[in-house]
Amino acid sequence: MSQAKSSNLGYPRIGEKREWKKLLEAHWAGKIDAAELESETKKLRLEYLKKQRDLKTELIPVGDFSLYDHMLDTAFTFGLVPQRFTGGDNTAKHDGDCGCAHGSHDEEPVASTDSGTKAFAPDANGAYGLDAYFAVARGTKAFAASPMTKWFDTNYHYIVPELQGLTPKLTVNRPLAFYLEAKEELGIDGKPVLVGPLTLLKLARGIEEDRFDTLLDQLIPLYAQVLKELSEAGAKWVQIDEPVLVLETSEADIARLNKVYEAFRAAAPELNILLQTYFESVSRYQDIVQLPVQAIGLDFVHDRGRNLAAIEQYGFPQDKILGAGVIDGRNIWRSDLKVKLDLLRRIQQAAQPKELFVQPSSSLLHVPVTTRSEQALEAKIRNGLSFADEKLTEIAVLVKALNEGEEAAAAAIAESVDAVAALNASPERNDESVRDALGKLDARRPERLSPYAVRRDVQAKHRPLPLLPTTTIGSLPQTTEVRQARSKWKKGEWSEEQYVDFLHAETERWIRIQEEIGIDVLVHGEFERNDMVEYFGEQLAGFTTSGFAWVQSYGSRCVKPPILYGDVKLLSPMTVTESAYAQSLTDKPVKGMLTGPITIYNWSFVRDDLPRAVVQNQIALALRSEVSALEEAGIGMIQVDEPALREGLPLKREDWQDYLDDAVYAFRASTTSVQDETQIHTHMCYAEFGDIIQAISDLDADVISIEAARSHGDLVTAFEDHTYDKGIGLGVFDIHSPRLPEPSEIESIAKRALEVLDPAQFWINPDCGLKTRREEEVIPSLKTMVAAAAALRQQFVGAAAGGAGVTGGQD
């Protein structure tokens, strides 16, 4: 058998206690300058490298570290800065998802880098500085930020390169700088990591169809120069990430790849290239493995068994090294190392590679740093966890077993087997009441009492609303005072009574603010909630929460997903008290606010011993009980948010329908128990609405709200080809930017939508939750939104009534 080496693909940036986040935010707040930011983050970066070396990682990635995002880093490396930031005239044309600001209590601060109205200038080498870098990522008062969207099917967001009118040029050899830093400071001969040119272009925006190959031809010599300089500096390996190869790959793409990697081989013949893929099986396996590179990295965790099947069917080039991603880089569970060792042996037997790199399935960016900080967790749970550091230890154990024999690592392997078995045997994973409830579910899709057309009329009579009713998505600003109050209560410094009094006061204050602004359907504000998923995880059986299991979502914003480790059920009502109190304060309708089963699943660290559909349905049954409790308490509008539904769509189209069928079933299982008078809302964040519009309709929600502001209303094009007959609100202003919306912007987005949607079905709302914004931003923005709605309403006086509970009347 071939020898094995331990390899890592990327390490978390944020630090064990979010040190990285704190430095970034100190810089944005003006507390530290750029020089101090760079010197302090360098210390973190070197600490991460040293730790990986101490954990016996042989191929250590360098250059995976970032001050915001690796795609943004790649764009800046090649001078791909949108023209509006550099004095050009291209507009802020966005087509990304909203990032779901209501998803965490650990948010990127609202203060934005601001250069006034002046464009940014490059240095003598054409490189742009940190001010420009953060401006592209976060926006300024003068310039809208670049679009942001999900990194494949993860909850990490990348900054989408905007290439309209741009010509790439190498401004700084960033991979070389990181390689030399690791070598000179620590003596580590690292493995520089680059996003590959095909992935860069495929994920970018603003490329005219006939310019794709021109841009690729311009990038090839620039990448080749980076690699040549790395080779001359002594680098032996470089990791080039091409995750787009797990998506649909055409004949033209294969020809492009051959051209790219032939050029790289010619430019740096002594440099070894690891062509790395992840998140799924590669498309066109036989072509990919023949590319002129020294190693191919494949995901053997999230590939649904297809990568191994391809190897067993077609073989693997015996002159190449195989990077075997067998440790899950996206979830937090400890591996049964006996099972993983058997898998590696099967891979070795089928592939017969020149050498084997044992790796995570992807970068460890997507998992927390270490379980050492989780001493408060119950032992059987803690022992069943594996974060970034523990995963590297698992890899080292597997390499030892492969190279020296299983007996050499017998103790570590046995310990892992026992830990996994103990968790699987726990009562929390074997709740008969949950199994019985699942067994009673009908295989047929759950249905509301009446079809939507009937419910619409019933709701319009029961709860009259004006044409183009206004609402918000759910969360309202969580100030420092709100977070401090929650902290004091959790620490025992405040009594339950003190905390409830505070929440009631904050709720009443915002009910009055919403009434004064003139919003038609109100929300209670969610001031009691730390996070739209973690809040429910703290109250549902089967979940636990960690102390420090933070992961990066976008920029400095980190999330701490709850840990779903057991069978899920509702123990007692979770949201009724707060919603009912808010409704008692006003005659206007107040929405009850829940997070849906698909989003709770997607935004939790989820047990890996049951199929996805089973766990989703467990969550759905728990939420169904909560929905019924809200209805019984007199809450007539209930919003069940599913911002992550599109995010979870499988990367291969052939798997979409099964996923969507399961998602629709779980959502309807959550929501169809209510009477016709009760209006079910949902909210989603994604870019490609057209991909799933039928599934969205099949959810049978009475009203859906969707991001549309950051995409400048382009989402509306989905409705030109697809009919949508239910209530819908396309977000009319971007809550992720500190800039206040202009009335003309809101009216423009709404009018664009009303070209293809009936005014009687249209709602006016922001594009996402408002918890991360300041009051001084939110209140004027909402006033502008309500005024714009009133102006639009005047234009549609006499429009047909009857959509989404609308009467067509006036304010």
Salt bridges, closest charged atoms under 4 A:
GLU16 OE1 - ARG372 NH2 3.02
GLU25 OE2 - LYS21 NZ 2.57
GLU40 OE2 - LYS43 NZ 3.02
ASP54 OD2 - LYS50 NZ 3.20
ASP69 OD1 - HIS70 ND1 3.76
ASP73 OD2 - ARG174 NH2 2.99
ASP95 OD2 - ARG205 NE 3.75
ASP97 OD1 - HIS157 NE2 4.00
ASP106 OD1 - ARG18 NH1 2.45
ASP106 OD2 - LYS21 NZ 3.20
GLU107 OE2 - ARG483 NH1 2.87
GLU108 OE2 - ARG138 NE 2.74
ASP153 OD1 - ARG330 NH1 2.88
GLU162 OE2 - ARG84 NH2 2.81
GLU181 OE1 - ARG45 NE 2.71
GLU185 OE2 - LYS42 NZ 2.99
ASP189 OD2 - LYS236 NZ 2.78
GLU208 OE1 - ARG211 NH1 3.38
ASP213 OD1 - ARG256 NE 2.78
ASP217 OD1 - LYS259 NZ 2.76
GLU232 OE2 - LYS228 NZ 2.55
GLU251 OE2 - ARG284 NH2 2.85
ASP253 OD1 - LYS202 NZ 3.04
ASP253 OD1 - ARG256 NH1 2.78
GLU262 OE1 - ARG265 NH2 2.68
GLU280 OE2 - ARG304 NE 3.20
GLU280 OE2 - ARG306 NH1 3.17
ASP287 OD2 - ARG284 NE 3.20
GLU312 OE2 - ARG346 NE 2.68
ASP328 OD1 - HIS302 NE2 2.74
ASP342 OD1 - LYS338 NZ 3.16
GLU355 OE2 - LYS5 NZ 3.78
GLU378 OE2 - LYS380 NZ 3.51
ASP389 OD2 - LYS51 NZ 3.06
GLU406 OE1 - ARG345 NH1 3.11
GLU415 OE2 - ARG334 NH2 3.07
GLU428 OE1 - LYS380 NZ 2.85
ASP431 OD2 - LYS569 NZ 2.98
ASP442 OD2 - ARG444 NH2 2.79
GLU447 OE1 - ARG668 NH2 2.55
ASP457 OD1 - ARG456 NE 3.45
GLU506 OE2 - ARG509 NH2 2.74
GLU508 OE2 - ARG512 NH2 3.67
GLU515 OE1 - ARG512 NH1 2.93
ASP520 OD2 - ARG793 NH2 3.64
GLU528 OE2 - HIS524 NE2 3.02
GLU528 OE2 - ARG529 NE 2.95
GLU534 OE2 - LYS560 NZ 2.73
GLU538 OE2 - LYS490 NZ 3.35
ASP567 OD2 - ARG435 NH2 3.19
ASP567 OD1 - ARG607 NH1 2.84
ASP609 OD1 - ARG429 NH1 3.56
ASP609 OD1 - ARG607 NE 2.75
GLU647 OE1 - LYS150 NZ 2.43
GLU654 OE2 - ARG306 NH2 3.44
ASP655 OD2 - ARG304 NE 3.46
ASP655 OD1 - ARG306 NH2 2.79
GLU688 OE1 - ARG646 NH2 3.16
ASP691 OD2 - ARG646 NH2 2.97
ASP698 OD2 - ARG445 NH1 3.82
ASP700 OD2 - ARG455 NH1 3.02
ASP702 OD2 - ARG448 NH1 3.24
ASP702 OD1 - ARG455 NE 2.93
ASP714 OD1 - LYS93 NZ 3.25
GLU720 OE2 - ARG752 NH2 3.12
ASP725 OD1 - LYS726 NZ 3.25
ASP734 OD1 - HIS736 ND1 3.31
GLU745 OE2 - ARG739 NH2 3.16
GLU755 OE1 - ARG752 NH1 3.43
GLU775 OE2 - ARG509 NH2 2.59
GLU776 OE2 - ARG774 NH1 3.90
GLU777 OE1 - ARG773 NE 3.09
GLU777 OE2 - ARG774 NH2 3.07
ASP811 OD2 - ARG793 NH1 2.33
